[in-house]
Amino acid sequence: MAPDGTEVEAVRIGTSTESTLDTDSGERSAVPPTLLRRLARRRPARADVFALGGFLLLTVLLFRGAWRSPTTRWIGSPGDPPLFMWFLRWMPHALANGENPLFTHHINVPDGVNLMWNTAVPFLALLVSPITVLLSPVLAFNLLVTLVVALSGFFTYVMLRRYVTSRAAAFVGGLLYGFSPYVYSHAQEHLNLVSAFVPPLLFLLLDEILVRQRRSAVTTGLALGGLAFVQFTISEEVLASELLVASLGVGLLMLLHPQRVRPHARHAATALGLGLVVSLVLAAGPLLFQFFGPQRVRTGAILGPDLINSDLLAFVIPTNHLQFSPPWTTEITRHFTDACCGSEWSTYLGAPLIGLMIVVTARMWSRPLVRFAGTLAGVVVVFALGPHLHVRGYVTPMTLPFAKISELPLIGNMLSERLMLYVYLMAAILVAVAVDRLVGGPPPRVGLAIAVAAFVLAPLLPDLDFPSTPDSTPAFFRSDSVQLIEKNSVVLVAPFARDTSTSGPMLWQAEAAMRFRMPAGYVLGPDGSGRFTYLPIPTKLSGTMEEIQRGAPSPALDPAVRSLIVSDLARADVRAVAVGPMGNRETMIAFFRDLLGRDPTAVKGVALWTDVDPSQLR
């Protein structure tokens, strides 16, 4: 619909008319409608396939270190990926064996784990379950990370095709979002967070519901509910952040276009209300299990509110995740409060991009899309700064708007820096509009458009040496030798899995097709008082093992210590002990030799004790 109320033909993917959010893009076309339909059916489809192929190719090239051997190396760092591979293997195992996929007794034995309080990604696990079961959880993980990164860029390209004429401009915007510092950082460890393909689709859908209103409110409401449920099954935190940013966006639309609120209100309320109902109906079962099922969390947050926030200098000081990061920047970035977690370096925009966003917003303020994207980006940046302003790692007393949000139940677990995802999406819109304006002329300034794109994207070019990690799973767990362990029995595996440095045994268990159960597990859940914490709850046995893992000598097993450790073995009903590759391995073997009173059997990289009976050790 043009400003004067007349219909406007548009040759754009996914739309037949212009969005009222974007009344300044495109020209009225004199081309016959039949020809437009033919072009929309054929030529755009071919170009879009090439665009998808381009994003896939670039993603594979970025992750080439893992794709050289995709069943024995995984994309990213050693820490969290084994946890996600465990989740990928748990879902098909639970469904095949009639177990509850939302709860497991295979880790944190005997208490078990409510997986709704963890990053279990059930939707993604179902998608790749045949590959996980028949081939390898490592391959399934690599495939998923590659696909979600490529689709994040491609779906942003699809979104931008609604607003720009040039496919090249849309592709540039897709590159900015799909390979942004947010995506690059989280691709190293967090499958749930790097799956950033929903926000651009949600933007399109909300544009249709709130602004365009060309389709039935029932149709768009059902689509919104379904999309929200998909996001719910990938990451509840990202869904919560989408709700926050969407609420800010709705408020901004009402502020910028108050005269349009009344005529759009009924349609929007119907679609949004239906979307809410549909998503709640679909998610009702998992939510009830999360908040009323066993091992539920009642209070608390895992991280403090000022731990992972965007530092003011981080917007312009590059980290070593970027290809162009001078050595002197390390002295600055190491002081940032997120320096502890390289997978959280999501803030950098760079001076060229910030400058372009400001210039485009100011010069094209009359264009509704630009006005909205530029303003929303600025608002979200303020929220990404966290509860208090951080400058070079110093937490100032200056209170910011996120402080109020972090006080809400459960929202305290949302990390403010992760809101930068939506800043990159808004930046992609502004950059695409700028390139489109230059390419579309008149007169066309293709050379200048290329220069602008290069000027903005070059500082954001990711480090091309993306990390990959070899799978060190002992051959024992992949071979028939694992049948020496009785099926579904409890095996105490060393190292004791609790954190990113000891997550390997979870992958070993997944590679063994969940044959055995473990007292350990790098997972989240409630402590004795119901507060959110890392599991398992420490015991004398786990504490002793973790001290040995840190290099301590084997402790003296006096009667009191032995009694406590044997009680821990009995509580978990441990029937076997396996010591795999680890630091201080010989000391760990000596500890169990002393405890169990016999030598282990060496089997394909594992020191194994079977037929363990805690009742006989007292």
C-alpha positions in Angstrom: 0.0 0.0 0.0 1.5 3.3 -1.0 1.1 6.4 1.1 -1.7 7.6 -1.0 -3.6 4.3 -0.5 -3.0 2.8 -3.9 -1.7 -0.8 -4.4 1.9 -1.1 -5.5 3.2 -4.1 -7.3 6.5 -5.3 -5.9 8.9 -8.0 -7.2 10.2 -9.1 -3.9 10.5 -12.5 -2.3 7.8 -13.4 0.1 5.5 -10.4 -0.7 3.2 -9.0 -3.4 2.8 -5.5 -2.0 4.9 -3.0 -0.1 5.0 -2.9 3.6 3.7 0.2 5.2 6.7 0.1 7.5 8.7 0.8 4.4 7.0 3.4 2.2 10.1 4.7 0.5 11.5 1.5 -1.2 10.7 0.6 -4.7 9.0 2.2 -7.6 5.6 1.7 -9.2 6.1 -0.8 -12.0 4.6 -0.6 -15.5 5.5 -4.2 -16.1 2.3 -6.3 -16.7 1.2 -8.3 -13.6 1.5 -11.6 -15.5 5.2 -11.0 -16.2 5.7 -10.0 -12.6 4.2 -13.3 -11.4 6.5 -15.2 -13.9 9.6 -13.4 -12.6 8.5 -14.0 -9.0 8.1 -17.7 -9.7 11.3 -18.3 -11.7 14.2 -15.9 -11.6 13.9 -15.0 -7.9 13.8 -18.6 -6.9 17.0 -19.3 -8.8 18.8 -16.3 -7.3 17.6 -17.3 -3.9 19.0 -20.8 -4.3 22.3 -19.3 -5.2 22.1 -17.0 -2.1 21.4 -20.0 0.2 24.3 -21.9 -1.5 26.5 -18.9 -0.9 25.7 -18.8 2.9 26.3 -22.6 3.2 29.6 -22.4 1.3 30.9 -19.6 3.5 29.8 -21.3 6.6 31.5 -24.6 5.7 34.7 -22.6 4.8 34.6 -20.9 8.2 34.2 -24.3 10.0 36.6 -26.1 7.6 38.8 -27.3 10.5 36.0 -29.6 11.8 34.7 -30.5 8.3 38.0 -32.0 7.3 37.1 -34.8 9.7 33.5 -34.2 10.8 33.0 -37.5 12.8 36.2 -37.0 14.8 36.4 -33.3 15.3 33.7 -30.8 16.3 33.1 -27.2 15.6 34.2 -25.0 18.5 35.9 -25.3 21.8 36.2 -28.2 24.2 33.7 -26.9 26.9 30.0 -27.0 26.1 29.8 -28.9 22.8 30.0 -32.4 24.5 27.0 -31.3 26.6 25.0 -30.5 23.4 26.1 -33.8 21.8 24.7 -35.6 24.9 21.4 -33.8 24.4 21.3 -34.7 20.7 21.8 -38.4 21.7 19.4 -38.4 24.7 16.3 -37.4 22.7 16.3 -40.5 20.3 17.3 -42.8 23.1 14.5 -41.6 25.3 11.9 -41.9 22.6 13.1 -45.3 21.5 13.0 -46.7 25.0 9.8 -45.1 26.2 11.4 -42.7 28.6 10.5 -39.2 29.4 12.6 -37.0 27.0 12.2 -34.1 29.5 13.8 -35.9 32.4 16.8 -38.2 32.7 18.2 -40.6 35.2 21.3 -41.3 33.0 23.2 -38.5 34.7 23.2 -37.0 38.2 22.3 -40.5 39.6 20.3 -41.1 41.7 18.5 -37.7 41.6 18.3 -37.3 37.9 17.9 -34.0 35.9 14.9 -32.0 34.8 16.1 -31.1 31.3 13.7 -28.2 31.0 16.1 -26.3 33.2 18.9 -27.0 30.8 19.7 -26.2 27.1 18.4 -29.5 25.8 17.4 -28.2 22.2 14.7 -30.9 21.7 13.6 -29.5 18.3 17.1 -29.6 16.9 17.7 -33.0 18.4 14.7 -34.5 16.7 15.8 -33.0 13.3 19.1 -34.8 13.3 18.2 -37.9 15.3 18.8 -40.3 12.4 22.3 -38.9 11.8 23.0 -39.0 15.6 21.9 -42.6 16.0 23.2 -44.1 12.7 26.4 -42.2 12.3 27.7 -40.0 15.1 26.6 -37.3 17.6 29.7 -35.4 16.6 28.7 -35.3 13.0 25.1 -34.4 13.9 26.4 -31.5 16.0 28.7 -30.2 13.2 25.8 -30.4 10.8 23.5 -28.5 13.1 25.9 -25.7 13.8 26.7 -25.3 10.1 23.0 -25.2 9.1 21.8 -22.8 11.8 24.6 -20.3 11.0 23.9 -20.5 7.3 20.2 -20.2 7.8 20.6 -17.3 10.1 22.3 -15.4 7.3 19.9 -16.7 4.6 16.7 -15.9 6.5 18.0 -12.4 7.1 18.5 -12.1 3.4 14.9 -13.3 2.9 13.7 -10.7 5.4 15.6 -7.9 3.7 14.1 -8.8 0.3 10.9 -7.4 1.6 12.5 -4.0 2.0 15.2 -3.7 -0.6 15.2 -4.1 -4.4 18.8 -5.3 -4.8 19.5 -8.9 -3.8 23.2 -7.9 -3.4 22.1 -5.4 -0.7 20.1 -8.1 1.0 23.0 -10.5 0.8 25.3 -8.0 2.4 22.8 -7.5 5.3 22.6 -11.3 5.7 26.4 -11.5 5.9 26.5 -8.9 8.6 23.9 -10.7 10.8 24.8 -14.3 10.0 28.5 -13.9 10.7 28.3 -11.2 13.3 30.4 -11.3 16.5 27.4 -12.7 18.3 27.1 -15.7 16.0 30.9 -16.2 15.7 31.3 -16.2 19.5 28.4 -18.5 20.4 29.2 -20.9 17.5 32.2 -21.9 19.6 30.1 -23.4 22.4 26.4 -22.7 22.4 24.2 -24.5 19.9 21.1 -23.1 21.5 22.2 -19.5 21.2 23.9 -19.7 17.8 20.6 -20.9 16.3 19.7 -17.3 15.4 17.5 -18.0 12.4 14.2 -17.3 14.2 14.6 -13.5 14.8 14.5 -12.5 11.1 11.5 -14.7 10.5 9.8 -13.2 13.6 10.5 -9.7 12.3 8.8 -10.5 9.0 5.8 -12.0 10.8 5.4 -9.1 13.2 5.7 -6.7 10.3 2.8 -8.5 8.7 0.7 -8.6 11.9 1.4 -5.1 13.2 1.9 -3.1 10.0 1.0 -4.7 6.7 -2.0 -6.7 7.8 -2.5 -8.1 4.3 -3.1 -11.7 5.5 -5.7 -13.2 7.8 -5.1 -12.5 11.5 -5.9 -16.2 12.1 -3.2 -17.4 9.6 -0.6 -15.1 11.0 -1.5 -15.8 14.6 -1.2 -19.5 14.0 2.2 -19.0 12.3 3.4 -16.7 15.2 2.4 -19.4 17.8 4.2 -22.1 15.9 7.3 -20.0 15.4 7.4 -19.1 19.1 7.1 -22.8 20.1 10.0 -23.7 17.8 12.1 -21.0 19.5 10.9 -22.3 22.9 12.2 -25.8 22.0 15.6 -24.3 21.1 16.2 -21.7 23.7 13.8 -20.3 26.3 16.3 -17.5 27.0 16.3 -16.3 23.4 12.4 -16.5 23.4 12.4 -14.3 26.5 14.7 -11.8 24.8 12.6 -11.9 21.7 9.5 -11.0 23.8 11.4 -8.2 25.4 12.7 -6.7 22.1 9.3 -7.3 20.4 7.6 -5.4 23.3 10.1 -2.5 22.9 9.4 -2.6 19.1 5.6 -2.4 19.6 5.9 0.5 22.0 8.2 2.2 19.5 5.8 1.8 16.6 3.0 3.2 18.7 5.2 6.2 19.6 6.4 6.8 16.0 3.0 6.3 14.4 0.3 7.1 16.9 -2.3 7.9 14.2 -2.1 4.3 13.0 -2.7 2.5 16.3 -6.5 2.5 16.3 -7.0 1.2 12.7 -4.4 -1.5 13.2 -5.3 -2.5 16.8 -8.0 -5.0 16.3 -6.2 -7.1 13.7 -2.9 -7.0 15.6 -4.6 -7.9 18.9 -6.4 -10.9 17.3 -3.2 -12.2 15.7 -1.0 -11.6 18.8 -3.6 -13.1 21.1 -4.0 -16.2 19.0 -0.3 -16.6 18.7 0.0 -16.4 22.5 -2.7 -19.0 23.0 -1.3 -21.4 20.4 2.3 -21.1 21.8 1.0 -21.7 25.3 -1.1 -24.7 24.3 1.9 -26.3 22.5 4.3 -25.5 25.4 1.9 -26.3 28.2 3.1 -29.8 28.9 6.8 -28.9 29.0 6.2 -25.8 31.0 4.1 -27.7 33.6 6.9 -30.3 33.9 9.5 -27.5 34.2 7.8 -25.7 37.0 5.9 -28.5 38.8 7.9 -31.6 37.9 10.7 -33.3 39.8 14.1 -31.6 40.2 12.5 -28.2 39.6 14.2 -24.9 40.4 12.4 -22.6 42.7 14.6 -19.5 42.9 18.0 -18.1 42.2 20.2 -17.3 39.2 23.3 -19.0 37.8 25.3 -15.8 37.1 25.3 -12.4 38.8 23.5 -9.5 37.0 26.7 -7.6 36.3 28.9 -10.5 35.1 28.2 -10.7 31.3 27.3 -7.3 30.0 28.4 -5.1 27.1 31.2 -2.9 28.1 31.0 0.6 26.7 34.4 0.3 25.0 33.6 -3.2 23.6 31.5 -1.5 20.8 34.7 -0.1 19.2 37.5 -2.3 20.6 37.9 -5.5 18.6 38.5 -8.9 20.3 40.8 -11.6 19.0 37.7 -13.3 17.5 38.1 -10.8 14.6 40.5 -11.1 11.7 41.7 -7.5 12.2 42.5 -7.2 15.9 45.7 -5.4 16.7 47.8 -6.8 19.6 47.3 -3.7 21.7 43.6 -4.3 22.0 44.1 -7.4 24.2 45.4 -5.2 27.0 42.0 -3.4 26.9 39.6 -6.4 26.3 41.1 -8.5 29.0 39.6 -6.1 31.5 36.1 -6.5 30.2 33.7 -8.3 32.6 33.0 -10.9 29.9 36.7 -11.6 29.4 36.2 -14.8 31.3 34.1 -16.2 28.5 35.3 -15.9 24.9 31.9 -17.4 23.8 30.2 -14.2 25.0 32.2 -11.6 23.0 29.1 -10.3 21.2 29.3 -6.5 21.5 31.7 -5.3 18.9 30.2 -3.2 16.1 33.2 -1.1 15.0 33.4 2.6 14.4 32.5 2.3 10.6 29.3 0.4 11.2 28.3 2.7 14.1 29.0 5.7 11.9 27.0 4.3 9.0 24.0 3.5 11.2 23.9 7.0 12.6 24.3 8.6 9.2 21.7 6.4 7.5 19.2 6.9 10.3 19.7 10.7 10.2 19.7 11.1 6.4 16.8 8.8 5.8 14.8 9.6 8.9 11.6 10.1 6.8 11.7 6.5 5.8 9.6 4.5 8.4 11.8 1.4 8.3 15.0 3.3 8.8 13.5 5.4 11.6 12.3 2.2 13.4 15.4 0.2 12.9 17.8 3.0 13.9 15.8 3.9 17.0 15.2 0.3 18.1 18.9 -0.5 17.7 19.8 2.4 20.1 17.2 1.3 22.6 18.4 -2.3 22.6 22.1 -1.1 23.0 21.1 0.6 26.3 19.5 -2.7 27.5 22.6 -4.7 26.4 24.8 -2.6 28.7 23.2 -4.4 31.6 22.0 -3.2 35.0 25.0 -0.8 35.4 27.3 0.9 33.0 30.6 -1.0 32.5 33.7 1.0 31.2 36.9 -1.0 30.6 35.7 -3.6 33.1 34.9 -1.1 35.8 31.3 -1.4 37.0 30.1 2.2 37.6 27.2 3.0 40.0 25.2 4.3 37.0 21.9 2.3 37.0 20.5 1.4 33.6 17.0 0.2 32.5 18.0 -3.5 32.5 18.3 -3.3 36.3 14.5 -3.4 36.6 14.1 -6.3 34.2 16.7 -8.4 36.0 14.6 -8.2 39.1 11.8 -10.1 37.4 11.4 -13.9 38.2 13.5 -16.1 36.0 14.6 -13.0 33.8 17.6 -12.7 36.2 19.1 -15.6 34.2 19.0 -13.6 30.9 22.4 -12.2 30.0 22.1 -8.7 28.8 25.0 -8.8 26.4 23.2 -11.4 24.3 20.6 -8.8 23.4 23.2 -7.6 20.8 21.8 -10.2 18.5 18.9 -7.8 17.8 21.2 -4.8 17.3 23.0 -6.8 14.6 19.6 -7.5 13.0 18.7 -3.8 13.0 22.2 -3.0 11.7 21.7 -5.4 8.8 18.5 -3.5 7.9 20.3 -0.2 7.8 23.3 -1.4 5.9 21.1 -3.2 3.3 19.0 0.0 2.8 22.1 2.1 2.4 23.6 -0.3 -0.2 20.3 -0.6 -1.9 19.9 3.2 -2.2 23.4 3.4 -3.8 22.9 0.5 -6.2 19.4 1.6 -7.2 20.4 5.2 -8.0 19.6 7.3 -9.8 22.3 7.3 -10.9 23.5 3.8 -9.8 26.7 4.0 -7.8 27.7 0.4 -7.7 31.4 1.1 -7.0 30.5 3.3 -4.0 28.1 0.6 -2.8 30.9 -2.0 -2.8 33.2 0.4 -1.0 30.6 1.1 1.7 29.9 -2.6 2.2 33.6 -3.4 2.4 34.2 -0.4 4.7 31.5 -1.6 7.1 32.1 -5.4 6.9 35.9 -5.5 6.9 36.2 -4.7 10.6 33.7 -7.4 11.4 35.5 -10.1 9.4 35.8 -13.1 11.8 39.0 -14.8 12.5 39.3 -17.3 9.7 41.1 -19.8 12.0 37.9 -20.9 13.7 38.6 -23.4 16.5 37.8 -27.1 16.2 38.3 -29.8 18.8 39.3 -33.5 18.4 37.0 -36.1 19.9 39.2 -37.9 22.5 36.5 -40.5 23.3 38.3 -43.7 24.2 37.8 -46.5 21.7 36.2 -48.6 24.5 33.0 -46.5 24.4 32.6 -46.9 20.7 33.4 -50.6 20.4 31.7 -53.8 21.5 34.0 -53.8 24.5 31.5 -51.4 26.2 29.2 -54.5 26.6 31.5 -55.5 29.5 29.3 -52.9 31.3 25.9 -54.2 32.2 23.2 -52.2 30.4 21.6 -49.4 32.4 24.0 -50.0 35.3 25.6 -47.1 37.1 29.3 -46.4 36.1 31.5 -44.0 38.0 33.5 -42.4 35.2 36.7 -40.4 35.8 37.2 -37.5 35.2 34.1 -36.6 37.2 32.0 -34.5 34.8 30.8 -31.2 36.3 32.0 -28.2 34.2 33.5 -27.2 30.9 36.9 -28.7 31.7 35.4 -32.1 32.5 32.5 -32.5 30.1 34.2 -35.2 28.0 32.5 -38.2 29.8 29.1 -37.0 28.7 30.2 -37.4 25.1 31.7 -40.8 26.0 28.3 -41.8 27.3 26.5 -40.6 24.2 29.0 -42.4 22.0 28.2 -45.6 23.9 24.5 -45.1 22.9 23.5 -44.3 26.6 24.3 -47.9 27.6 25.2 -46.9 31.2 24.2 -44.2 33.8 26.5 -41.9 35.7 26.5 -40.1 39.0 28.2 -37.1 37.3 27.0 -34.7 34.7 27.6 -31.1 33.6 24.0 -29.9 34.1 21.8 -27.4 35.9 19.2 -27.9 38.5 18.2 -27.2 42.1 20.4 -27.5 45.2 19.0 -28.8 48.5 17.0 -25.5 49.0 15.7 -25.3 45.4 18.1 -22.6 44.3 19.5 -22.7 40.7 23.0 -24.3 40.7 25.4 -26.5 38.9 24.8 -30.2 39.5 25.7 -32.7 40.9 25.6 -31.6 44.5 29.1 -32.2 45.8 29.8 -35.3 47.9 32.9 -36.7 49.5 33.5 -39.0 46.5 33.1 -36.3 43.9 35.2 -33.8 45.9 38.0 -36.4 46.2 37.9 -37.1 42.5 37.9 -33.4 41.6 40.9 -32.8 43.9 42.8 -35.5 42.1 41.8 -34.1 38.7 43.3 -30.8 39.8 46.6 -32.5 40.6 46.3 -33.5 44.3 47.8 -36.8 45.5 45.6 -39.8 46.3 44.2 -39.3 49.8 44.7 -41.6 52.8 41.6 -43.8 53.0 41.3 -43.9 56.8 38.1 -45.6 58.1 36.1 -42.3 58.3 36.9 -41.2 54.8 36.4 -44.6 53.3 33.0 -44.9 55.0 31.9 -41.6 53.5 33.1 -42.5 50.0 31.5 -46.0 50.2 28.3 -44.4 51.3 28.3 -42.2 48.2 29.0 -45.3 46.0 26.1 -47.1 47.6 23.7 -44.2 47.2 24.3 -44.1 43.5 24.4 -47.9 43.3 27.7 -47.8 41.4 28.5 -51.1 39.7 31.5 -50.2 37.6 34.3 -47.7 37.6 36.1 -46.4 34.4 39.1 -44.1 34.3 39.6 -42.6 30.9 42.1 -40.1 29.5 42.7 -37.2 32.0 45.3 -35.3 33.9 46.8 -37.0 36.9 45.4 -40.3 35.6 47.8 -42.7 37.4 46.9 -41.1 40.7 43.2 -41.5 40.0 43.8 -45.2 39.1 45.8 -45.6 42.4 42.9 -44.1 44.3 40.4 -46.6 43.0 42.8 -49.4 43.3 43.1 -48.7 47.0 39.4 -48.1 47.4 38.3 -51.2 45.5 41.1 -53.4 46.6 42.1 -54.8 43.2 43.8 -53.8 39.9 41.7 -52.6 36.9 41.5 -54.2 33.5 43.0 -52.1 30.7 40.5 -52.1 27.8 40.9 -49.8 24.8 42.0 -46.7 26.6 40.1 -47.2 29.8 41.0 -48.6 33.2 37.9 -50.6 34.1 36.6 -52.2 37.3 33.4 -54.2 36.8 31.3 -56.1 39.4 31.7 -53.4 41.9 29.5 -54.0 45.0 29.5 -51.1 47.5 28.0 -53.3 50.2 31.2 -55.4 50.1 33.5 -52.4 50.5 32.4 -51.3 54.0 
